[in-house]
Amino acid sequence: MAHDILQYLRALQTHGSELQRKVANFFVPYVCGTLANIIASLCIFSRQPVTQDVLNLYQRSFEWDLVSGKLKYASMLYCSGQYDQATDMLNQCESLLGPDVAHYCTCNGREYIYQPYKFIEKFLSTNKVNLLKTSSTSCLKFCIHECPCVPDHLQYEMYRTQTQMGKNERFQQHVWMDWVVIHRVPFLYYLKYLVYRQKDNLPRKLLAIFNLIDFLNKSLAQLLCEQFRGHLDTVLHVLAHCWELENRPDVAWHLYQRSIIMFPTNNMAWVHLIRLFQKYFL
């Protein structure tokens, strides 16, 4: 389907009206990123190398917004064992996330927007489409067809609805609950932790955990002021996973419990607690 959508958008770029061409030009990079990840997932699953055509699609996806295409590319590199290349891409992404970048989430029930003062200054004097591409970033989404390009622990998030109560509380428009959805900043640091763990780089690995903790603490402070909601449950889960890998199941347990207190239903933390209990406490 992504391939068909891409073909349709490219046709509009050539033969559409002026408005259709603008819309197509805007969305083509996003579709290229999704298509690249789906094809790369097939390559990883079948243990085949990712082709140059797929790499070209990733390159085109970098134009969607500030870092989403780059982070999906970095995730693919990590999942295919290309740790040095993943490190380079993650460092590039981190260098782009300056104090003038707006962060937002449009998922139903988790809407959130943060616009720093420097972003507002740019908003008043910059082309709005260019501003979306160069100074804004939203939550990162992976569909089920992108699983091989997603770290294993995050794939659990696609199955967050486990009980009838959870099903009753879900609305049809909450399609994001069937995806992996995470804010780009914690995903960046989580990937950094996983990569540096593979590279056996203790200082960088711990720095990634501390950056995740810092993001979480700031987000919780904003939550108290009703300025942030987003996908804090998933942030808690990836941080908990880091502590699991550091052989601290007690800390992980506390983080999963905190996630459930914040989001009692449609939360994968219930399964993680059961898994931890069976592994460490039985």
N, C-alpha and C positions, 0 to 999 in steps of 0.2 A: 504494500500500500504506500509506503514512504516513497518508493521509486516512482509510482504513478503520480503521486502528488508533486514530486520534483519535476517530472516531465511536463505536467500541466503548468506549473509555475514558470518553467523555462519557455513554454509556448507563449504565455502571457507576456514575458519579458520582450519577446520579439514581435508579437502580433496584437497585444492588448492595447487598450486605451491608455492615456497618460496616467490615470489613477491606477489602473490595473498593473501597469509596469512598475509604479512606485511600490505598490503592495507586494508584488512578486519579488522585486529587488530586496525588500525588507525581510521576507520570510525564507527565501532560498537558502541563506546560510544556516538557519535553524534546521530545515529539513535535511540539508547536507550532513549536519552533525549527527542527526538521528539515524540516517541511512548508513553513514560511515560506521557508527557503533553497532548497528545490526549486522552488517556484513563482516565487520571485524570479529563480532561474537561468533559467527559461524566459522570463521577461520580458526579462532582459538579453540572452539569446541572440537573441531576436526583436526586440530594440531597442524594446521597449515600456516605458512607465513602470511602476514597481512600484505596485500598487494599495493603497488604504487597508486593504482586508481583509488583505493580506499584512503590512502594517505593524502591524496589530492582532495578528496571530499572533506577530510578533517581540516585541511588547510583552508578550504573555503568556509568552513563552519566557524573559524576564528573571527569572522566579521560579524557574527550574530550580536554578541554583546562583549563586555570587557574580558571575561574569563571563562564563560561556560563551555565553549567549544574546546578551549585549551585544557580545561579540567577533565572533560570527557576523554580527550586524547591521552592525558596523563594517566587516567584510570586504566585505559586500554594498555598502555605501556607497562604499568605495574602488573596487571593481570596476565600479561604475556611474558613476564620475567625480564623486561628491559628496564632495569632499575636505574642505571645511570641516565638514560634518556628521560625517564620519568622525573628524576631529581631535577634535571635542567628545566623541564617544563613547569614543575611546581614552583621552583625559585622564580621563574619568569612571572608566573601568576601572582605570587606574593608581592613582587615588586610593583605590580599594577594597582594593587588595592590600597590606594592612598586616602587621605582625609577628605577628598572631594568626590568620593564615590557614594552613590545612593544604593541602598539595599532594600529590596521589597519582596513580598510573597503575595500571590493572588489566589492561592488555594482556598476554596470555600471553608470557612470555619477557622482558618489560620492566617487571615489577611494581616499584613504587616508592611509598613513602609518607614524607612529611616532616611531622611534627607539632611545631611550636614549643611552647615551654613555655606561652605565653599561650593557645594553642589548647587545650591539655590542661586548663588552669584553667577555661576556658569549658565544656569537655566535661563536667566534673563538676557543673556547675550550670545547664546549658542544655538545653532540649528537643532531642533528637538530630536530628529531622527539620529543625527550624529551623536547627540548627548546620550541617547539610549545605548549606542554602540560603544562609546568610549568612557562613560562615567556612571554606568549603572549595572547592577547585577541582581538577579532574582534567585529563587531557590532552584536547585538542580534536580531534574527529573530523569529517571531511567525506567523504561517500560520492560515488560517481562522478556522481550526479545533481545534485550541488551544485557541479560544476566551475566554472561561470561566476561563482560567488561566491567563488572561491578565487584568490589571486594566481597568475599563470601558472607561475612557477618552482616553486611548491609542488605544482602538479598532477602534476609528474614523479613524486612519491612514490607515486602509485598504481601505478606500473609498476616497482617496485624489484626484482622477481624477473626476471632477464634470462638466467640460465644454467641448465643442467640440474642443476648442483650446488646452486644456490639452490632449485630446485624440490624436489629430494630432501630438503633440510633443512627445508622448510616442513611444518607440520602443519596438519591440517584446521581446528583451532580457531584458527589464526592468521589469522582473517578480517581483522584490522586491517591486514594487509599490502596489502590491496586498497583501502585508504582513505588519505587524507591524515590523518596523526596527528601532532600536535605539542603540546608543553607550552604552556599558555596564556601564561606570562610571555614566552618568546622570541617567540611569535606576536604578542603585543602590541607588542613593540619592533620586530619586523620590519615590521609594518604601519605603525608610526609612521615608520620610515625611508622606506618607499615613499610615504607620504602627504606627508611633508615634502620629499621629493625632487620630487614633483609641484608642490609649492607653492614650490619654490626657496628653502627656508629652511635654509641651510647649518648654523647652530649647532644647530638642533633635529635635523637629519638626523644630524650627527656624534654628538650625545648619544645618539640611539637606537642607533647602532653601538656606542658605549662601554658602554651598558647591556646589549646583547647579549653583548659580550665578558665583562663582569662576571658575567653569569648563567652563561656557559659555564665560566669559570674556577672559580667556586664549585661547579658541578656536577662538574667533573673532579676537584676536591679531594675531594668527597663520594664519587666513584667509587672513589678510592684507598682509602677507608675502607669500601668496599662498602655505602655508604648510598644510592647513586643509580645508576640505570641508565637508565630512561626511554627517551626517543627522542633521545638525544644526536646521533645521526647526522643527523637532520633539523635540529637546532639548528645543527650545523656547516654544513649545506647552505645555510640561509638567511643565515647570516653570510657564507659564501663568496659568495653572490649579491650581497650588499651591496657587497663589495669588487670584484666584477666590475663593478658599476654605477659604482664609483668609479675604474674603469680600473686596477685592481690585480690582474690575472690571476695574478700570482705568489703573492700572499697567498691568493687563492681556491684555487689549485692545492694549496697546502700544507694548507688546511683539508679539501679533498676527500680528500687522501691520508690525513690523520689519521682521517677517518671510516672509510676502508677498513681501516686498521689495527685500529680498534676493532670493526668489524662487516664482516668480509671478504665475506660473502655476503648476498644479498637487500638490496643497497645501491645506491641510484641514483647514488652518487658515481662508480661506474665510467663511467656514461654521461656524467656531467658532465665527467670528465677527458678523455674522448674528444672531447667537444664543445669544450672549452677548447683542446685540442691542435690541433684542426682550425682553430679560429678565430684563435689567436694565435701558434702555434709552427710551423705548416707554412710 
